[in-house]
Amino acid sequence: MKENSENLDHALQILKGNLGFEDNMLEWAPLVTRLGIKSVHAAKINDCPFCGSIKYINLSQYLYYSTLSRLRICSDCGLVYSDVKIDKALTMSHFETGYKDEGYFKNQREDIFRQIVDLLCKELPQSANVLDCGGATGVLAEMLMGRRPDISIMVSDISSEACDKVRSRGIKAVQGSLSGLLDKVSEKFDAVLLIDVLYYEEELKKAFSVLGKLLKTDGIILYRGPNKYFLIKAAVIIRSIFTSRKQLSISRRIPFFNPEHLYILRPGFLLQCFRSMGFSNISLLPSPSIKKYKGVWNFAARLVDIVAVFIFRLTASIVSPSYFLIARNNMSDKDELN
């Protein structure tokens, strides 16, 4: 009995120090050891990271790095964002060790990179210069230079190890996030690539401002990201119908949502953002899926991609699990964002 009491006290002590558990600590306490919940520093986000609004709707909750976070929908701008900022040392450690597998980029993302290269080869002028933000170890940059040896390309990434790998390929690299690049990069680019990276930007509003200053006149932004908001919303609604209130209070994952992501960037939200920046020539395209399945599941994923492309060609609707957004800069140098 004494040991159980001490275990409970220890669990409650951890939960009191971590964000998100204050309303249901007794329900979470028995799970602390089993789930490996440890003391973690994090900061609460009280307003929208993009527009600053304090009005929101809670979508659901998830457990990440021993912190119980909530996904919120901003009532003003529509951004879907996490209400917790995990300690920067933890996230930096994660990105220093993750996403370094060459096989992942060369095999699982092969179809995605091939489509990106095809798109850029059609869009880029002769001797263009390109910035690949969050370009990891430079696999995409190397593929693009293989098809277009006339271009110059720079890769940025927050990981020093990734940047070293990029340089070993003979490609320029700069360490840092998009929002901090103006302090490190003086040139402007014909294209800025945001391939599965923008949802990691802690300073999202500043990142959009920086984009406008990095592009040349008539430059393009190529974005790729997930398109699963409606799947997530549907799954949350269905779970709320068939799950007890007690079980919902200790739910620790959101179906179809990657807890690494700080935001869900819906197509409508991004269209609104780029239009407000002065981009009028914007298009959306379905993107191939990452090859992360085998056997019948891989066949099903490929079938979803084919159906998504077919629906897009018939209706121009984006129903694929991921999508591309291409925005062309129509601003003159004098009209850049402040």
Residue pairs with C-beta under 8 A, 6 or more apart in sequence:
7 33
8 29
10 32
11 28
11 29
11 30
11 32
11 33
11 37
12 25
12 26
12 29
14 32
14 37
14 38
14 39
14 66
15 21
15 25
15 28
15 29
15 32
15 37
16 22
16 25
17 39
18 37
18 39
18 40
18 42
18 66
18 67
18 68
19 42
19 43
19 44
19 67
19 68
19 69
19 84
20 61
20 67
20 68
20 69
20 70
20 84
21 28
21 68
23 249
24 249
24 250
27 246
27 249
27 250
28 37
28 68
28 250
31 37
31 250
35 63
35 252
36 66
37 63
37 66
38 66
39 66
40 65
40 66
40 67
40 86
40 87
40 90
41 87
42 65
42 67
42 84
42 85
42 86
42 87
43 84
43 85
44 83
44 84
44 85
45 81
45 82
45 83
45 84
45 85
46 54
46 83
47 53
47 54
48 54
48 56
48 72
48 74
48 76
48 77
48 79
48 81
49 79
49 81
49 202
49 203
49 204
49 205
49 262
49 263
50 74
50 77
50 79
50 81
50 204
50 205
50 273
51 74
51 76
51 77
51 79
51 205
53 74
53 75
53 76
53 77
55 74
55 75
55 76
56 72
56 73
56 74
56 75
57 72
57 73
57 75
58 70
58 71
58 72
59 70
59 71
59 72
59 73
59 80
59 232
59 233
59 236
59 254
60 70
60 71
60 232
60 236
60 251
60 254
61 68
61 69
61 70
61 71
61 251
61 252
61 254
62 68
62 69
62 71
62 251
62 252
62 253
62 254
62 257
62 259
63 69
63 252
63 253
63 259
64 86
64 259
64 260
65 86
65 90
67 84
67 86
68 84
68 252
69 82
69 83
69 84
69 259
70 82
70 83
70 84
71 80
71 81
71 82
71 83
71 254
71 257
71 264
72 80
72 81
72 82
72 83
73 79
73 80
74 80
74 81
77 269
77 272
78 266
78 268
78 269
78 272
79 204
79 263
79 265
79 269
80 229
80 263
80 264
80 265
80 266
80 269
81 262
81 263
81 264
82 261
82 262
82 263
85 202
92 158
94 260
95 158
95 159
96 159
96 160
96 161
99 136
99 159
99 162
100 136
100 137
100 159
100 161
100 162
100 165
102 137
102 139
105 113
105 136
105 137
105 139
105 140
106 139
107 291
108 290
108 291
108 292
109 139
109 140
109 290
109 291
110 291
111 288
111 289
111 291
112 195
112 224
112 287
112 288
112 290
112 322
113 139
113 140
113 143
114 143
115 287
115 288
115 324
116 140
116 144
116 193
116 195
116 222
116 224
116 324
117 140
117 143
117 144
117 147
119 222
119 285
119 324
119 326
120 130
120 144
120 148
120 191
120 222
121 147
121 148
123 191
123 220
123 326
124 130
124 148
124 151
124 190
124 191
125 190
126 150
127 150
127 151
127 152
128 148
128 150
128 151
128 152
128 190
128 191
129 151
129 152
129 153
129 154
129 187
129 189
129 190
130 141
130 144
130 151
130 152
130 153
130 154
130 189
130 190
130 191
130 192
130 193
131 153
131 154
131 155
131 156
131 181
131 185
131 189
131 191
131 192
131 193
131 214
132 138
132 140
132 141
132 153
132 154
132 155
132 156
132 193
132 195
133 156
133 178
133 181
133 192
133 193
133 194
133 195
133 197
134 156
134 157
134 158
134 178
134 194
134 195
134 196
134 197
134 200
135 141
135 155
135 156
135 157
135 162
135 166
135 193
135 195
136 155
136 157
136 159
136 162
137 162
137 165
137 166
137 169
138 155
138 162
138 165
138 166
138 169
138 171
138 173
140 193
140 195
141 153
141 155
141 166
141 169
141 171
142 169
142 171
144 151
144 153
145 151
145 153
145 171
152 172
153 171
153 172
154 171
154 172
154 173
154 174
154 185
154 189
155 163
155 166
155 171
155 172
155 173
155 174
156 173
156 174
156 175
156 176
156 177
156 178
156 181
156 185
157 163
157 166
157 173
157 175
158 175
158 176
158 177
159 175
160 175
162 173
163 173
163 174
163 175
164 173
166 172
166 173
167 173
174 181
174 184
174 185
175 184
176 183
176 184
177 200
177 201
177 202
177 203
177 207
178 194
178 197
178 198
178 201
178 207
178 210
178 211
179 201
179 202
179 203
179 204
179 206
179 207
179 210
181 210
181 214
182 210
182 213
182 214
185 214
188 213
188 214
188 215
188 216
188 219
189 214
189 215
189 216
189 219
190 216
190 219
190 220
191 219
191 220
191 221
191 222
192 211
192 214
192 215
192 219
192 220
192 221
192 222
193 222
194 221
194 222
194 223
194 224
194 225
195 222
195 223
195 224
196 224
196 225
198 204
198 207
198 223
198 225
198 263
198 265
199 225
199 261
199 262
199 263
199 264
199 265
200 260
200 261
200 262
201 207
201 262
202 262
204 262
204 263
208 273
208 277
208 337
209 337
209 338
211 221
211 277
212 277
212 278
212 329
212 331
212 336
212 337
213 336
213 337
215 221
215 329
216 329
217 329
217 331
217 332
217 333
218 328
218 329
218 330
219 328
219 329
220 326
220 327
220 328
220 329
221 274
221 279
221 325
221 326
221 327
221 329
222 324
222 325
222 326
223 270
223 324
223 325
223 326
223 327
224 287
224 322
224 323
224 324
224 325
225 265
225 322
225 323
226 258
226 261
226 264
226 321
226 322
227 266
227 267
227 318
227 319
227 320
227 321
227 322
227 323
228 256
228 257
228 264
228 321
229 264
229 266
231 255
231 256
231 321
232 254
232 255
232 256
232 257
232 264
235 254
235 255
235 256
236 254
236 255
239 248
239 251
239 255
240 248
243 251
253 259
257 264
267 284
267 318
267 323
267 325
270 325
271 282
271 284
271 325
274 282
274 325
274 327
275 282
277 331
277 337
278 329
278 330
278 331
278 335
279 327
279 328
279 329
279 330
279 331
280 330
281 327
281 328
281 330
282 325
282 326
282 327
282 328
283 325
283 326
284 318
284 323
284 324
284 325
284 326
285 312
285 318
285 323
285 324
285 325
285 326
286 305
286 308
286 309
286 312
286 318
286 319
286 320
286 322
286 323
286 324
287 320
287 322
287 323
287 324
288 305
288 322
289 301
289 302
289 304
289 305
289 320
289 321
289 322
290 322
291 298
291 301
293 300
293 301
304 320
304 321
305 320
307 319
308 318
308 319
308 320
308 321
309 320
311 317
311 319
312 318
312 319
312 320
